[in-house]
Amino acid sequence: MTANLTGKKVLITAAAQDIGQASALAFARAGAIVHATDINADALAVLAKEPGISTHILNVLETDAVSTLVAEI
């Protein structure tokens, strides 16, 4: 079964590789608006090329940065 997530917003942390990257791609393919975050800018750049995905450099240990990003999206 394929989920239709058109118009839904998703925030994924640690999205630059492995399960995070696979999740970001799967959500985008299902139509979600994906905000992919990671501290690794080089690895995150791969996702920036994918339709439906916007990338953000983010250290989740910085609570102010997390709050700011959530408010923006």
C-alpha positions as CSV (number, residue, x, y, z in Angstrom):
1,M,0.0,0.0,0.0
2,T,1.2,3.5,-0.9
3,A,0.4,6.4,1.4
4,N,-0.6,9.7,0.0
5,L,1.0,12.4,2.1
6,T,0.5,15.3,-0.3
7,G,0.7,18.6,1.5
8,K,1.8,17.1,4.8
9,K,5.0,18.5,6.4
10,V,7.7,16.2,7.8
11,L,10.8,17.1,9.8
12,I,13.5,14.5,9.7
13,T,16.6,14.7,11.8
14,A,19.8,12.8,11.0
15,A,18.6,12.7,7.4
16,A,21.9,12.7,5.6
17,Q,22.4,9.0,5.6
18,D,21.1,5.5,6.3
19,I,17.6,5.3,7.8
20,G,17.2,9.1,8.0
21,Q,18.0,9.5,4.3
22,A,15.7,6.5,3.3
23,S,12.9,8.1,5.4
24,A,13.3,11.5,3.7
25,L,13.2,9.9,0.3
26,A,10.2,7.8,1.1
27,F,8.2,10.7,2.5
28,A,9.0,12.9,-0.5
29,R,8.0,10.1,-2.9
30,A,4.7,9.9,-1.0
31,G,4.1,13.6,-1.6
32,A,5.1,15.1,1.7
33,I,6.9,18.4,2.1
34,V,10.1,17.1,3.7
35,H,12.5,19.2,5.8
36,A,15.6,17.1,6.1
37,T,18.2,18.1,8.8
38,D,21.7,17.0,9.7
39,I,25.0,18.4,10.9
40,N,26.8,16.9,7.9
41,A,26.4,19.5,5.2
42,D,28.3,17.5,2.5
43,A,26.1,14.4,3.0
44,L,22.9,16.4,3.2
45,A,23.7,18.1,-0.1
46,V,22.7,14.8,-1.9
47,L,19.1,15.2,-0.6
48,A,19.0,18.9,-1.6
49,K,18.8,17.7,-5.2
50,E,15.6,15.6,-4.6
51,P,12.2,17.1,-5.4
52,G,10.1,17.8,-2.4
53,I,13.0,18.0,0.0
54,S,14.5,21.1,1.5
55,T,17.6,20.7,3.6
56,H,18.7,22.5,6.8
57,I,22.0,22.2,8.7
58,L,20.9,21.6,12.2
59,N,22.5,20.3,15.4
60,V,19.6,18.9,17.5
61,L,21.6,19.5,20.7
62,E,21.1,23.3,20.1
63,T,17.5,23.8,21.3
64,D,17.3,27.4,20.2
65,A,18.2,26.3,16.6
66,V,15.6,23.6,16.7
67,S,12.9,26.0,18.0
68,T,13.8,28.5,15.3
69,L,13.6,25.9,12.5
70,V,10.3,24.5,13.7
71,A,8.8,28.1,13.8
72,E,10.0,28.7,10.3
73,I,8.4,25.6,8.8
